[in-house]
Amino acid sequence: MGRVAQSGVTIEAHQVIRRPLVTEKGTELSEKLNAYSFEVNPLATKSDVRAAVEKLFGVRVDSVRIQNRVGKPRRHKFFSGKTRSWKKAIVKLHADDRIAFF
């Protein structure tokens, strides 16, 4: 059963984690600090992210850091717009646990 977020919406574990962020910086974080980055649902809290990662990947979470990433203005020829805003979570795991994305 999912957890009720602050907005009153029930969020299941597979709805909290949208996708892993596999970047050069994220790969270095995972190798050196055992920390993994995810794009998460904007309604999710730190406790939601912790519970979702522990349930989906079967690991122990030490800490969760959350960033709200604000969309940037972009322009292409005559059209101006903005990229979407999104939420990022950096999850640090217990020293014995690992997540293999590949």
C-alpha beads as a LAMMPS data file, in Angstrom:
LAMMPS data file: protein, C-alpha beads

102 atoms
101 bonds

1 atom types
1 bond types

-500.0 500.0 xlo xhi
-500.0 500.0 ylo yhi
-500.0 500.0 zlo zhi

Masses

1 110.0

Atoms # bond

1 1 1 0.000 0.000 0.000
2 1 1 1.267 3.478 -0.850
3 1 1 1.809 6.464 1.351
4 1 1 -0.400 9.554 1.295
5 1 1 1.622 12.617 0.235
6 1 1 1.090 16.130 1.618
7 1 1 -1.309 16.898 -1.225
8 1 1 -3.562 14.002 -0.177
9 1 1 -2.591 11.781 -3.136
10 1 1 -1.515 8.177 -2.556
11 1 1 1.907 7.501 -4.110
12 1 1 3.071 3.933 -4.763
13 1 1 6.785 3.029 -4.697
14 1 1 7.010 2.646 -8.484
15 1 1 5.398 6.100 -8.911
16 1 1 7.889 7.844 -6.608
17 1 1 11.007 6.888 -8.594
18 1 1 10.588 8.047 -12.194
19 1 1 14.012 7.101 -13.555
20 1 1 17.642 6.782 -12.487
21 1 1 19.936 9.596 -13.614
22 1 1 22.901 7.904 -15.258
23 1 1 25.348 10.725 -15.903
24 1 1 29.093 11.094 -15.660
25 1 1 28.792 12.924 -12.344
26 1 1 26.251 10.404 -11.029
27 1 1 28.459 7.464 -11.959
28 1 1 31.370 9.021 -10.095
29 1 1 29.133 9.574 -7.035
30 1 1 28.039 5.945 -7.094
31 1 1 31.606 4.633 -7.339
32 1 1 33.194 6.894 -4.716
33 1 1 30.395 7.683 -2.243
34 1 1 27.865 4.894 -2.902
35 1 1 25.238 7.560 -3.719
36 1 1 22.729 7.259 -6.568
37 1 1 20.671 9.953 -8.313
38 1 1 17.029 9.595 -9.347
39 1 1 14.378 11.766 -10.919
40 1 1 11.433 11.554 -8.524
41 1 1 7.787 12.572 -8.434
42 1 1 7.426 16.273 -7.485
43 1 1 4.955 15.303 -4.721
44 1 1 7.401 12.845 -3.092
45 1 1 9.112 13.606 0.214
46 1 1 12.411 12.297 1.579
47 1 1 10.647 9.530 3.489
48 1 1 8.735 8.534 0.325
49 1 1 11.995 8.276 -1.632
50 1 1 13.693 6.287 1.147
51 1 1 10.830 3.776 1.334
52 1 1 10.584 3.440 -2.469
53 1 1 14.322 2.773 -2.979
54 1 1 14.410 0.245 -0.138
55 1 1 11.357 -1.572 -1.548
56 1 1 12.237 -1.505 -5.268
57 1 1 15.964 -2.281 -5.038
58 1 1 16.154 -4.222 -1.743
59 1 1 18.890 -2.020 -0.224
60 1 1 19.366 -0.041 3.001
61 1 1 19.314 3.756 2.666
62 1 1 21.530 5.924 4.891
63 1 1 20.417 9.381 3.738
64 1 1 18.341 11.182 1.115
65 1 1 18.971 14.646 -0.303
66 1 1 16.340 16.367 -2.452
67 1 1 16.761 19.129 -5.052
68 1 1 13.997 21.016 -6.832
69 1 1 15.412 21.745 -10.270
70 1 1 13.870 24.867 -11.843
71 1 1 13.220 24.878 -15.595
72 1 1 15.440 27.133 -17.703
73 1 1 14.329 29.495 -20.465
74 1 1 15.202 28.207 -23.929
75 1 1 14.845 29.654 -27.409
76 1 1 14.839 28.072 -30.847
77 1 1 14.679 30.474 -33.783
78 1 1 11.513 32.536 -33.201
79 1 1 10.013 30.370 -30.489
80 1 1 10.769 30.902 -26.834
81 1 1 9.825 28.485 -24.118
82 1 1 10.988 26.898 -20.923
83 1 1 12.188 23.427 -19.940
84 1 1 10.107 21.700 -17.304
85 1 1 10.858 21.868 -13.597
86 1 1 11.610 18.548 -11.886
87 1 1 12.711 17.009 -8.599
88 1 1 15.994 15.161 -8.085
89 1 1 16.918 12.852 -5.203
90 1 1 20.432 11.758 -4.261
91 1 1 20.255 8.580 -2.185
92 1 1 23.253 7.412 -0.159
93 1 1 23.243 3.681 0.579
94 1 1 24.678 1.578 3.373
95 1 1 28.331 0.651 2.749
96 1 1 27.472 -3.016 2.041
97 1 1 24.711 -2.305 -0.516
98 1 1 24.956 -1.505 -4.237
99 1 1 22.526 -0.892 -7.098
100 1 1 23.409 -2.213 -10.564
101 1 1 21.592 -0.332 -13.319
102 1 1 23.330 -2.261 -16.125

Bonds

1 1 1 2
2 1 2 3
3 1 3 4
4 1 4 5
5 1 5 6
6 1 6 7
7 1 7 8
8 1 8 9
9 1 9 10
10 1 10 11
11 1 11 12
12 1 12 13
13 1 13 14
14 1 14 15
15 1 15 16
16 1 16 17
17 1 17 18
18 1 18 19
19 1 19 20
20 1 20 21
21 1 21 22
22 1 22 23
23 1 23 24
24 1 24 25
25 1 25 26
26 1 26 27
27 1 27 28
28 1 28 29
29 1 29 30
30 1 30 31
31 1 31 32
32 1 32 33
33 1 33 34
34 1 34 35
35 1 35 36
36 1 36 37
37 1 37 38
38 1 38 39
39 1 39 40
40 1 40 41
41 1 41 42
42 1 42 43
43 1 43 44
44 1 44 45
45 1 45 46
46 1 46 47
47 1 47 48
48 1 48 49
49 1 49 50
50 1 50 51
51 1 51 52
52 1 52 53
53 1 53 54
54 1 54 55
55 1 55 56
56 1 56 57
57 1 57 58
58 1 58 59
59 1 59 60
60 1 60 61
61 1 61 62
62 1 62 63
63 1 63 64
64 1 64 65
65 1 65 66
66 1 66 67
67 1 67 68
68 1 68 69
69 1 69 70
70 1 70 71
71 1 71 72
72 1 72 73
73 1 73 74
74 1 74 75
75 1 75 76
76 1 76 77
77 1 77 78
78 1 78 79
79 1 79 80
80 1 80 81
81 1 81 82
82 1 82 83
83 1 83 84
84 1 84 85
85 1 85 86
86 1 86 87
87 1 87 88
88 1 88 89
89 1 89 90
90 1 90 91
91 1 91 92
92 1 92 93
93 1 93 94
94 1 94 95
95 1 95 96
96 1 96 97
97 1 97 98
98 1 98 99
99 1 99 100
100 1 100 101
101 1 101 102
